[in-house]
Amino acid sequence: MEILRIILTVIFVLDCIGLTVIVLMQEGKQQGLGSAGVADTYWGRNKGRSMEGGLVKATTVMAILFFVLAVILNMNF
């Protein structure tokens, strides 16, 4: 069981580093008053298929993995 804990800890550390890098790569969401009509533009409609959309999805997956690993590593097994 100790080997499993070591493997999960290494995955947890890599997830922490990756999550930090991905969050820092994202652009700021504050665009000022000019962002009111973003949903009507081409960029607003296709944002999910862009690099920024991919970063948001990757952040979500890595954050879920972070919390799951944190709970598993804190259990006494």
VOPA-778985 format. One record per atom (N, C-alpha, C): residue in one letter; atom name; x, y, z. Coordinates in Angstrom, 1 decimal. Layout:
BEGIN
<atom><resn>A</resn><name>CA</name><c1>X</c1><c2>Y</c2><c3>Z</c3></atom>
...
This chain:
BEGIN
<atom><resn>M</resn><name>N</name><c1>0.8</c1><c2>-1.2</c2><c3>0.0</c3></atom>
<atom><resn>M</resn><name>CA</name><c1>0.0</c1><c2>0.0</c2><c3>0.0</c3></atom>
<atom><resn>M</resn><name>C</name><c1>0.9</c1><c2>1.3</c2><c3>0.0</c3></atom>
<atom><resn>E</resn><name>N</name><c1>2.1</c1><c2>1.1</c2><c3>0.5</c3></atom>
<atom><resn>E</resn><name>CA</name><c1>2.9</c1><c2>2.3</c2><c3>0.6</c3></atom>
<atom><resn>E</resn><name>C</name><c1>3.4</c1><c2>2.7</c2><c3>-0.8</c3></atom>
<atom><resn>I</resn><name>N</name><c1>3.5</c1><c2>1.8</c2><c3>-1.7</c3></atom>
<atom><resn>I</resn><name>CA</name><c1>3.9</c1><c2>2.1</c2><c3>-3.1</c3></atom>
<atom><resn>I</resn><name>C</name><c1>2.8</c1><c2>2.8</c2><c3>-3.8</c3></atom>
<atom><resn>L</resn><name>N</name><c1>1.5</c1><c2>2.4</c2><c3>-3.5</c3></atom>
<atom><resn>L</resn><name>CA</name><c1>0.4</c1><c2>3.1</c2><c3>-4.1</c3></atom>
<atom><resn>L</resn><name>C</name><c1>0.3</c1><c2>4.6</c2><c3>-3.6</c3></atom>
<atom><resn>R</resn><name>N</name><c1>0.6</c1><c2>4.8</c2><c3>-2.3</c3></atom>
<atom><resn>R</resn><name>CA</name><c1>0.6</c1><c2>6.1</c2><c3>-1.8</c3></atom>
<atom><resn>R</resn><name>C</name><c1>1.7</c1><c2>7.0</c2><c3>-2.4</c3></atom>
<atom><resn>I</resn><name>N</name><c1>2.8</c1><c2>6.4</c2><c3>-2.7</c3></atom>
<atom><resn>I</resn><name>CA</name><c1>3.9</c1><c2>7.2</c2><c3>-3.3</c3></atom>
<atom><resn>I</resn><name>C</name><c1>3.6</c1><c2>7.5</c2><c3>-4.7</c3></atom>
<atom><resn>I</resn><name>N</name><c1>3.0</c1><c2>6.6</c2><c3>-5.5</c3></atom>
<atom><resn>I</resn><name>CA</name><c1>2.6</c1><c2>6.8</c2><c3>-6.8</c3></atom>
<atom><resn>I</resn><name>C</name><c1>1.5</c1><c2>7.9</c2><c3>-6.9</c3></atom>
<atom><resn>L</resn><name>N</name><c1>0.5</c1><c2>7.9</c2><c3>-6.0</c3></atom>
<atom><resn>L</resn><name>CA</name><c1>-0.5</c1><c2>8.9</c2><c3>-6.0</c3></atom>
<atom><resn>L</resn><name>C</name><c1>0.0</c1><c2>10.2</c2><c3>-5.5</c3></atom>
<atom><resn>T</resn><name>N</name><c1>1.0</c1><c2>10.3</c2><c3>-4.7</c3></atom>
<atom><resn>T</resn><name>CA</name><c1>1.6</c1><c2>11.5</c2><c3>-4.3</c3></atom>
<atom><resn>T</resn><name>C</name><c1>2.4</c1><c2>12.1</c2><c3>-5.4</c3></atom>
<atom><resn>V</resn><name>N</name><c1>3.1</c1><c2>11.3</c2><c3>-6.2</c3></atom>
<atom><resn>V</resn><name>CA</name><c1>3.8</c1><c2>11.9</c2><c3>-7.4</c3></atom>
<atom><resn>V</resn><name>C</name><c1>2.8</c1><c2>12.4</c2><c3>-8.4</c3></atom>
<atom><resn>I</resn><name>N</name><c1>1.7</c1><c2>11.7</c2><c3>-8.6</c3></atom>
<atom><resn>I</resn><name>CA</name><c1>0.7</c1><c2>12.2</c2><c3>-9.5</c3></atom>
<atom><resn>I</resn><name>C</name><c1>0.1</c1><c2>13.5</c2><c3>-9.0</c3></atom>
<atom><resn>F</resn><name>N</name><c1>-0.1</c1><c2>13.6</c2><c3>-7.7</c3></atom>
<atom><resn>F</resn><name>CA</name><c1>-0.7</c1><c2>14.8</c2><c3>-7.1</c3></atom>
<atom><resn>F</resn><name>C</name><c1>0.2</c1><c2>16.0</c2><c3>-7.3</c3></atom>
<atom><resn>V</resn><name>N</name><c1>1.5</c1><c2>15.8</c2><c3>-7.1</c3></atom>
<atom><resn>V</resn><name>CA</name><c1>2.5</c1><c2>16.9</c2><c3>-7.2</c3></atom>
<atom><resn>V</resn><name>C</name><c1>2.5</c1><c2>17.3</c2><c3>-8.7</c3></atom>
<atom><resn>L</resn><name>N</name><c1>2.5</c1><c2>16.4</c2><c3>-9.6</c3></atom>
<atom><resn>L</resn><name>CA</name><c1>2.5</c1><c2>16.7</c2><c3>-11.0</c3></atom>
<atom><resn>L</resn><name>C</name><c1>1.2</c1><c2>17.5</c2><c3>-11.4</c3></atom>
<atom><resn>D</resn><name>N</name><c1>0.1</c1><c2>17.0</c2><c3>-10.8</c3></atom>
<atom><resn>D</resn><name>CA</name><c1>-1.2</c1><c2>17.7</c2><c3>-11.1</c3></atom>
<atom><resn>D</resn><name>C</name><c1>-1.1</c1><c2>19.1</c2><c3>-10.5</c3></atom>
<atom><resn>C</resn><name>N</name><c1>-0.6</c1><c2>19.3</c2><c3>-9.4</c3></atom>
<atom><resn>C</resn><name>CA</name><c1>-0.5</c1><c2>20.7</c2><c3>-8.8</c3></atom>
<atom><resn>C</resn><name>C</name><c1>0.4</c1><c2>21.6</c2><c3>-9.7</c3></atom>
<atom><resn>I</resn><name>N</name><c1>1.5</c1><c2>21.1</c2><c3>-10.2</c3></atom>
<atom><resn>I</resn><name>CA</name><c1>2.4</c1><c2>21.9</c2><c3>-11.0</c3></atom>
<atom><resn>I</resn><name>C</name><c1>1.7</c1><c2>22.2</c2><c3>-12.3</c3></atom>
<atom><resn>G</resn><name>N</name><c1>1.0</c1><c2>21.2</c2><c3>-12.9</c3></atom>
<atom><resn>G</resn><name>CA</name><c1>0.3</c1><c2>21.4</c2><c3>-14.2</c3></atom>
<atom><resn>G</resn><name>C</name><c1>-0.8</c1><c2>22.3</c2><c3>-14.1</c3></atom>
<atom><resn>L</resn><name>N</name><c1>-1.6</c1><c2>22.2</c2><c3>-13.0</c3></atom>
<atom><resn>L</resn><name>CA</name><c1>-2.7</c1><c2>23.1</c2><c3>-12.7</c3></atom>
<atom><resn>L</resn><name>C</name><c1>-2.3</c1><c2>24.5</c2><c3>-12.6</c3></atom>
<atom><resn>T</resn><name>N</name><c1>-1.2</c1><c2>24.7</c2><c3>-11.9</c3></atom>
<atom><resn>T</resn><name>CA</name><c1>-0.6</c1><c2>26.1</c2><c3>-11.8</c3></atom>
<atom><resn>T</resn><name>C</name><c1>-0.2</c1><c2>26.7</c2><c3>-13.1</c3></atom>
<atom><resn>V</resn><name>N</name><c1>0.4</c1><c2>25.9</c2><c3>-13.9</c3></atom>
<atom><resn>V</resn><name>CA</name><c1>0.9</c1><c2>26.4</c2><c3>-15.2</c3></atom>
<atom><resn>V</resn><name>C</name><c1>-0.3</c1><c2>26.7</c2><c3>-16.1</c3></atom>
<atom><resn>I</resn><name>N</name><c1>-1.3</c1><c2>25.8</c2><c3>-16.1</c3></atom>
<atom><resn>I</resn><name>CA</name><c1>-2.5</c1><c2>26.0</c2><c3>-17.0</c3></atom>
<atom><resn>I</resn><name>C</name><c1>-3.3</c1><c2>27.3</c2><c3>-16.6</c3></atom>
<atom><resn>V</resn><name>N</name><c1>-3.4</c1><c2>27.5</c2><c3>-15.3</c3></atom>
<atom><resn>V</resn><name>CA</name><c1>-4.1</c1><c2>28.7</c2><c3>-14.8</c3></atom>
<atom><resn>V</resn><name>C</name><c1>-3.4</c1><c2>29.9</c2><c3>-15.2</c3></atom>
<atom><resn>L</resn><name>N</name><c1>-2.0</c1><c2>29.9</c2><c3>-15.1</c3></atom>
<atom><resn>L</resn><name>CA</name><c1>-1.3</c1><c2>31.1</c2><c3>-15.4</c3></atom>
<atom><resn>L</resn><name>C</name><c1>-1.2</c1><c2>31.3</c2><c3>-16.9</c3></atom>
<atom><resn>M</resn><name>N</name><c1>-1.5</c1><c2>30.3</c2><c3>-17.8</c3></atom>
<atom><resn>M</resn><name>CA</name><c1>-1.5</c1><c2>30.5</c2><c3>-19.2</c3></atom>
<atom><resn>M</resn><name>C</name><c1>-2.8</c1><c2>31.1</c2><c3>-19.7</c3></atom>
<atom><resn>Q</resn><name>N</name><c1>-3.9</c1><c2>31.1</c2><c3>-18.9</c3></atom>
<atom><resn>Q</resn><name>CA</name><c1>-5.2</c1><c2>31.6</c2><c3>-19.3</c3></atom>
<atom><resn>Q</resn><name>C</name><c1>-5.2</c1><c2>33.1</c2><c3>-19.3</c3></atom>
<atom><resn>E</resn><name>N</name><c1>-6.0</c1><c2>33.7</c2><c3>-20.2</c3></atom>
<atom><resn>E</resn><name>CA</name><c1>-6.1</c1><c2>35.1</c2><c3>-20.3</c3></atom>
<atom><resn>E</resn><name>C</name><c1>-7.1</c1><c2>35.6</c2><c3>-19.2</c3></atom>
<atom><resn>G</resn><name>N</name><c1>-7.0</c1><c2>36.9</c2><c3>-18.9</c3></atom>
<atom><resn>G</resn><name>CA</name><c1>-7.9</c1><c2>37.4</c2><c3>-17.9</c3></atom>
<atom><resn>G</resn><name>C</name><c1>-9.3</c1><c2>37.5</c2><c3>-18.4</c3></atom>
<atom><resn>K</resn><name>N</name><c1>-10.3</c1><c2>37.4</c2><c3>-17.5</c3></atom>
<atom><resn>K</resn><name>CA</name><c1>-11.7</c1><c2>37.4</c2><c3>-18.0</c3></atom>
<atom><resn>K</resn><name>C</name><c1>-12.2</c1><c2>38.9</c2><c3>-18.0</c3></atom>
<atom><resn>Q</resn><name>N</name><c1>-11.5</c1><c2>39.8</c2><c3>-17.3</c3></atom>
<atom><resn>Q</resn><name>CA</name><c1>-12.0</c1><c2>41.2</c2><c3>-17.2</c3></atom>
<atom><resn>Q</resn><name>C</name><c1>-11.6</c1><c2>41.9</c2><c3>-18.5</c3></atom>
<atom><resn>Q</resn><name>N</name><c1>-12.6</c1><c2>42.2</c2><c3>-19.3</c3></atom>
<atom><resn>Q</resn><name>CA</name><c1>-12.4</c1><c2>42.9</c2><c3>-20.6</c3></atom>
<atom><resn>Q</resn><name>C</name><c1>-12.9</c1><c2>44.3</c2><c3>-20.6</c3></atom>
<atom><resn>G</resn><name>N</name><c1>-13.4</c1><c2>44.8</c2><c3>-19.4</c3></atom>
<atom><resn>G</resn><name>CA</name><c1>-13.9</c1><c2>46.1</c2><c3>-19.3</c3></atom>
<atom><resn>G</resn><name>C</name><c1>-15.3</c1><c2>46.2</c2><c3>-19.9</c3></atom>
<atom><resn>L</resn><name>N</name><c1>-15.8</c1><c2>47.4</c2><c3>-20.3</c3></atom>
<atom><resn>L</resn><name>CA</name><c1>-17.1</c1><c2>47.6</c2><c3>-20.7</c3></atom>
<atom><resn>L</resn><name>C</name><c1>-17.3</c1><c2>47.1</c2><c3>-22.1</c3></atom>
<atom><resn>G</resn><name>N</name><c1>-16.3</c1><c2>46.9</c2><c3>-22.9</c3></atom>
<atom><resn>G</resn><name>CA</name><c1>-16.4</c1><c2>46.4</c2><c3>-24.3</c3></atom>
<atom><resn>G</resn><name>C</name><c1>-16.8</c1><c2>45.0</c2><c3>-24.4</c3></atom>
<atom><resn>S</resn><name>N</name><c1>-16.9</c1><c2>44.2</c2><c3>-23.4</c3></atom>
<atom><resn>S</resn><name>CA</name><c1>-17.2</c1><c2>42.8</c2><c3>-23.5</c3></atom>
<atom><resn>S</resn><name>C</name><c1>-18.7</c1><c2>42.5</c2><c3>-23.5</c3></atom>
<atom><resn>A</resn><name>N</name><c1>-19.5</c1><c2>43.4</c2><c3>-23.5</c3></atom>
<atom><resn>A</resn><name>CA</name><c1>-21.0</c1><c2>43.2</c2><c3>-23.4</c3></atom>
<atom><resn>A</resn><name>C</name><c1>-21.5</c1><c2>42.4</c2><c3>-24.6</c3></atom>
<atom><resn>G</resn><name>N</name><c1>-20.9</c1><c2>42.6</c2><c3>-25.8</c3></atom>
<atom><resn>G</resn><name>CA</name><c1>-21.4</c1><c2>41.9</c2><c3>-27.0</c3></atom>
<atom><resn>G</resn><name>C</name><c1>-20.5</c1><c2>40.8</c2><c3>-27.5</c3></atom>
<atom><resn>V</resn><name>N</name><c1>-19.7</c1><c2>40.2</c2><c3>-26.6</c3></atom>
<atom><resn>V</resn><name>CA</name><c1>-18.8</c1><c2>39.2</c2><c3>-27.0</c3></atom>
<atom><resn>V</resn><name>C</name><c1>-19.5</c1><c2>37.9</c2><c3>-27.5</c3></atom>
<atom><resn>A</resn><name>N</name><c1>-20.7</c1><c2>37.6</c2><c3>-27.0</c3></atom>
<atom><resn>A</resn><name>CA</name><c1>-21.4</c1><c2>36.4</c2><c3>-27.3</c3></atom>
<atom><resn>A</resn><name>C</name><c1>-21.9</c1><c2>36.4</c2><c3>-28.8</c3></atom>
<atom><resn>D</resn><name>N</name><c1>-22.0</c1><c2>37.6</c2><c3>-29.4</c3></atom>
<atom><resn>D</resn><name>CA</name><c1>-22.5</c1><c2>37.7</c2><c3>-30.7</c3></atom>
<atom><resn>D</resn><name>C</name><c1>-21.4</c1><c2>37.6</c2><c3>-31.8</c3></atom>
<atom><resn>T</resn><name>N</name><c1>-20.2</c1><c2>37.6</c2><c3>-31.4</c3></atom>
<atom><resn>T</resn><name>CA</name><c1>-19.1</c1><c2>37.6</c2><c3>-32.3</c3></atom>
<atom><resn>T</resn><name>C</name><c1>-18.7</c1><c2>36.2</c2><c3>-32.7</c3></atom>
<atom><resn>Y</resn><name>N</name><c1>-17.9</c1><c2>36.0</c2><c3>-33.7</c3></atom>
<atom><resn>Y</resn><name>CA</name><c1>-17.4</c1><c2>34.7</c2><c3>-34.1</c3></atom>
<atom><resn>Y</resn><name>C</name><c1>-16.6</c1><c2>34.1</c2><c3>-32.9</c3></atom>
<atom><resn>W</resn><name>N</name><c1>-15.7</c1><c2>34.9</c2><c3>-32.3</c3></atom>
<atom><resn>W</resn><name>CA</name><c1>-14.9</c1><c2>34.4</c2><c3>-31.2</c3></atom>
<atom><resn>W</resn><name>C</name><c1>-15.7</c1><c2>34.0</c2><c3>-30.0</c3></atom>
<atom><resn>G</resn><name>N</name><c1>-16.8</c1><c2>34.7</c2><c3>-29.7</c3></atom>
<atom><resn>G</resn><name>CA</name><c1>-17.7</c1><c2>34.3</c2><c3>-28.6</c3></atom>
<atom><resn>G</resn><name>C</name><c1>-18.4</c1><c2>33.0</c2><c3>-28.9</c3></atom>
<atom><resn>R</resn><name>N</name><c1>-18.8</c1><c2>32.7</c2><c3>-30.1</c3></atom>
<atom><resn>R</resn><name>CA</name><c1>-19.5</c1><c2>31.5</c2><c3>-30.4</c3></atom>
<atom><resn>R</resn><name>C</name><c1>-18.6</c1><c2>30.3</c2><c3>-30.5</c3></atom>
<atom><resn>N</resn><name>N</name><c1>-17.3</c1><c2>30.5</c2><c3>-30.9</c3></atom>
<atom><resn>N</resn><name>CA</name><c1>-16.4</c1><c2>29.4</c2><c3>-31.1</c3></atom>
<atom><resn>N</resn><name>C</name><c1>-15.3</c1><c2>29.3</c2><c3>-30.0</c3></atom>
<atom><resn>K</resn><name>N</name><c1>-15.6</c1><c2>29.9</c2><c3>-28.9</c3></atom>
<atom><resn>K</resn><name>CA</name><c1>-14.5</c1><c2>29.9</c2><c3>-27.9</c3></atom>
<atom><resn>K</resn><name>C</name><c1>-14.2</c1><c2>28.6</c2><c3>-27.3</c3></atom>
<atom><resn>G</resn><name>N</name><c1>-15.2</c1><c2>27.7</c2><c3>-27.3</c3></atom>
<atom><resn>G</resn><name>CA</name><c1>-15.0</c1><c2>26.3</c2><c3>-26.8</c3></atom>
<atom><resn>G</resn><name>C</name><c1>-14.0</c1><c2>25.5</c2><c3>-27.6</c3></atom>
<atom><resn>R</resn><name>N</name><c1>-13.9</c1><c2>25.8</c2><c3>-28.9</c3></atom>
<atom><resn>R</resn><name>CA</name><c1>-12.9</c1><c2>25.1</c2><c3>-29.8</c3></atom>
<atom><resn>R</resn><name>C</name><c1>-11.6</c1><c2>25.7</c2><c3>-29.9</c3></atom>
<atom><resn>S</resn><name>N</name><c1>-11.4</c1><c2>26.9</c2><c3>-29.2</c3></atom>
<atom><resn>S</resn><name>CA</name><c1>-10.1</c1><c2>27.6</c2><c3>-29.3</c3></atom>
<atom><resn>S</resn><name>C</name><c1>-9.1</c1><c2>27.1</c2><c3>-28.2</c3></atom>
<atom><resn>M</resn><name>N</name><c1>-8.0</c1><c2>27.6</c2><c3>-28.2</c3></atom>
<atom><resn>M</resn><name>CA</name><c1>-7.0</c1><c2>27.3</c2><c3>-27.2</c3></atom>
<atom><resn>M</resn><name>C</name><c1>-7.4</c1><c2>27.7</c2><c3>-25.8</c3></atom>
<atom><resn>E</resn><name>N</name><c1>-8.1</c1><c2>28.8</c2><c3>-25.7</c3></atom>
<atom><resn>E</resn><name>CA</name><c1>-8.6</c1><c2>29.3</c2><c3>-24.4</c3></atom>
<atom><resn>E</resn><name>C</name><c1>-9.7</c1><c2>28.3</c2><c3>-23.9</c3></atom>
<atom><resn>G</resn><name>N</name><c1>-10.5</c1><c2>27.8</c2><c3>-24.8</c3></atom>
<atom><resn>G</resn><name>CA</name><c1>-11.5</c1><c2>26.9</c2><c3>-24.4</c3></atom>
<atom><resn>G</resn><name>C</name><c1>-10.9</c1><c2>25.5</c2><c3>-23.9</c3></atom>
<atom><resn>G</resn><name>N</name><c1>-9.9</c1><c2>25.1</c2><c3>-24.6</c3></atom>
<atom><resn>G</resn><name>CA</name><c1>-9.1</c1><c2>23.9</c2><c3>-24.2</c3></atom>
<atom><resn>G</resn><name>C</name><c1>-8.5</c1><c2>24.1</c2><c3>-22.8</c3></atom>
<atom><resn>L</resn><name>N</name><c1>-7.9</c1><c2>25.3</c2><c3>-22.6</c3></atom>
<atom><resn>L</resn><name>CA</name><c1>-7.3</c1><c2>25.5</c2><c3>-21.3</c3></atom>
<atom><resn>L</resn><name>C</name><c1>-8.4</c1><c2>25.5</c2><c3>-20.2</c3></atom>
<atom><resn>V</resn><name>N</name><c1>-9.6</c1><c2>26.0</c2><c3>-20.4</c3></atom>
<atom><resn>V</resn><name>CA</name><c1>-10.6</c1><c2>26.0</c2><c3>-19.4</c3></atom>
<atom><resn>V</resn><name>C</name><c1>-11.0</c1><c2>24.5</c2><c3>-19.1</c3></atom>
<atom><resn>K</resn><name>N</name><c1>-11.2</c1><c2>23.7</c2><c3>-20.2</c3></atom>
<atom><resn>K</resn><name>CA</name><c1>-11.5</c1><c2>22.3</c2><c3>-20.0</c3></atom>
<atom><resn>K</resn><name>C</name><c1>-10.4</c1><c2>21.6</c2><c3>-19.2</c3></atom>
<atom><resn>A</resn><name>N</name><c1>-9.2</c1><c2>21.8</c2><c3>-19.6</c3></atom>
<atom><resn>A</resn><name>CA</name><c1>-8.1</c1><c2>21.2</c2><c3>-18.9</c3></atom>
<atom><resn>A</resn><name>C</name><c1>-8.0</c1><c2>21.6</c2><c3>-17.4</c3></atom>
<atom><resn>T</resn><name>N</name><c1>-8.3</c1><c2>22.9</c2><c3>-17.2</c3></atom>
<atom><resn>T</resn><name>CA</name><c1>-8.3</c1><c2>23.4</c2><c3>-15.8</c3></atom>
<atom><resn>T</resn><name>C</name><c1>-9.4</c1><c2>22.6</c2><c3>-15.0</c3></atom>
<atom><resn>T</resn><name>N</name><c1>-10.5</c1><c2>22.4</c2><c3>-15.6</c3></atom>
<atom><resn>T</resn><name>CA</name><c1>-11.6</c1><c2>21.8</c2><c3>-14.9</c3></atom>
<atom><resn>T</resn><name>C</name><c1>-11.3</c1><c2>20.3</c2><c3>-14.6</c3></atom>
<atom><resn>V</resn><name>N</name><c1>-10.7</c1><c2>19.6</c2><c3>-15.5</c3></atom>
<atom><resn>V</resn><name>CA</name><c1>-10.3</c1><c2>18.2</c2><c3>-15.3</c3></atom>
<atom><resn>V</resn><name>C</name><c1>-9.2</c1><c2>18.1</c2><c3>-14.3</c3></atom>
<atom><resn>M</resn><name>N</name><c1>-8.2</c1><c2>19.0</c2><c3>-14.4</c3></atom>
<atom><resn>M</resn><name>CA</name><c1>-7.1</c1><c2>18.9</c2><c3>-13.4</c3></atom>
<atom><resn>M</resn><name>C</name><c1>-7.6</c1><c2>19.3</c2><c3>-12.0</c3></atom>
<atom><resn>A</resn><name>N</name><c1>-8.5</c1><c2>20.2</c2><c3>-11.9</c3></atom>
<atom><resn>A</resn><name>CA</name><c1>-9.0</c1><c2>20.6</c2><c3>-10.6</c3></atom>
<atom><resn>A</resn><name>C</name><c1>-9.8</c1><c2>19.5</c2><c3>-9.9</c3></atom>
<atom><resn>I</resn><name>N</name><c1>-10.6</c1><c2>18.8</c2><c3>-10.7</c3></atom>
<atom><resn>I</resn><name>CA</name><c1>-11.3</c1><c2>17.6</c2><c3>-10.2</c3></atom>
<atom><resn>I</resn><name>C</name><c1>-10.3</c1><c2>16.6</c2><c3>-9.7</c3></atom>
<atom><resn>L</resn><name>N</name><c1>-9.3</c1><c2>16.3</c2><c3>-10.6</c3></atom>
<atom><resn>L</resn><name>CA</name><c1>-8.3</c1><c2>15.3</c2><c3>-10.2</c3></atom>
<atom><resn>L</resn><name>C</name><c1>-7.6</c1><c2>15.7</c2><c3>-8.9</c3></atom>
<atom><resn>F</resn><name>N</name><c1>-7.3</c1><c2>17.0</c2><c3>-8.8</c3></atom>
<atom><resn>F</resn><name>CA</name><c1>-6.7</c1><c2>17.6</c2><c3>-7.6</c3></atom>
<atom><resn>F</resn><name>C</name><c1>-7.5</c1><c2>17.2</c2><c3>-6.3</c3></atom>
<atom><resn>F</resn><name>N</name><c1>-8.8</c1><c2>17.5</c2><c3>-6.4</c3></atom>
<atom><resn>F</resn><name>CA</name><c1>-9.6</c1><c2>17.3</c2><c3>-5.2</c3></atom>
<atom><resn>F</resn><name>C</name><c1>-9.8</c1><c2>15.8</c2><c3>-4.9</c3></atom>
<atom><resn>V</resn><name>N</name><c1>-9.9</c1><c2>15.0</c2><c3>-5.9</c3></atom>
<atom><resn>V</resn><name>CA</name><c1>-10.1</c1><c2>13.5</c2><c3>-5.7</c3></atom>
<atom><resn>V</resn><name>C</name><c1>-8.8</c1><c2>13.0</c2><c3>-5.1</c3></atom>
<atom><resn>L</resn><name>N</name><c1>-7.6</c1><c2>13.3</c2><c3>-5.7</c3></atom>
<atom><resn>L</resn><name>CA</name><c1>-6.4</c1><c2>12.9</c2><c3>-5.1</c3></atom>
<atom><resn>L</resn><name>C</name><c1>-6.1</c1><c2>13.4</c2><c3>-3.7</c3></atom>
<atom><resn>A</resn><name>N</name><c1>-6.5</c1><c2>14.6</c2><c3>-3.4</c3></atom>
<atom><resn>A</resn><name>CA</name><c1>-6.4</c1><c2>15.1</c2><c3>-2.0</c3></atom>
<atom><resn>A</resn><name>C</name><c1>-7.2</c1><c2>14.3</c2><c3>-1.0</c3></atom>
<atom><resn>V</resn><name>N</name><c1>-8.4</c1><c2>14.0</c2><c3>-1.4</c3></atom>
<atom><resn>V</resn><name>CA</name><c1>-9.3</c1><c2>13.2</c2><c3>-0.5</c3></atom>
<atom><resn>V</resn><name>C</name><c1>-8.7</c1><c2>11.8</c2><c3>-0.4</c3></atom>
<atom><resn>I</resn><name>N</name><c1>-8.3</c1><c2>11.2</c2><c3>-1.4</c3></atom>
<atom><resn>I</resn><name>CA</name><c1>-7.7</c1><c2>9.8</c2><c3>-1.4</c3></atom>
<atom><resn>I</resn><name>C</name><c1>-6.5</c1><c2>9.8</c2><c3>-0.5</c3></atom>
<atom><resn>L</resn><name>N</name><c1>-5.6</c1><c2>10.7</c2><c3>-0.7</c3></atom>
<atom><resn>L</resn><name>CA</name><c1>-4.3</c1><c2>10.8</c2><c3>0.1</c3></atom>
<atom><resn>L</resn><name>C</name><c1>-4.5</c1><c2>11.1</c2><c3>1.5</c3></atom>
<atom><resn>N</resn><name>N</name><c1>-5.7</c1><c2>11.7</c2><c3>1.9</c3></atom>
<atom><resn>N</resn><name>CA</name><c1>-5.9</c1><c2>12.0</c2><c3>3.3</c3></atom>
<atom><resn>N</resn><name>C</name><c1>-6.7</c1><c2>10.8</c2><c3>4.0</c3></atom>
<atom><resn>M</resn><name>N</name><c1>-7.1</c1><c2>9.8</c2><c3>3.3</c3></atom>
<atom><resn>M</resn><name>CA</name><c1>-7.7</c1><c2>8.7</c2><c3>3.9</c3></atom>
<atom><resn>M</resn><name>C</name><c1>-6.6</c1><c2>7.8</c2><c3>4.5</c3></atom>
<atom><resn>N</resn><name>N</name><c1>-6.9</c1><c2>7.1</c2><c3>5.6</c3></atom>
<atom><resn>N</resn><name>CA</name><c1>-5.9</c1><c2>6.2</c2><c3>6.2</c3></atom>
<atom><resn>N</resn><name>C</name><c1>-6.1</c1><c2>4.8</c2><c3>5.7</c3></atom>
<atom><resn>F</resn><name>N</name><c1>-5.4</c1><c2>4.5</c2><c3>4.7</c3></atom>
<atom><resn>F</resn><name>CA</name><c1>-5.5</c1><c2>3.1</c2><c3>4.2</c3></atom>
<atom><resn>F</resn><name>C</name><c1>-4.1</c1><c2>2.4</c2><c3>4.2</c3></atom>
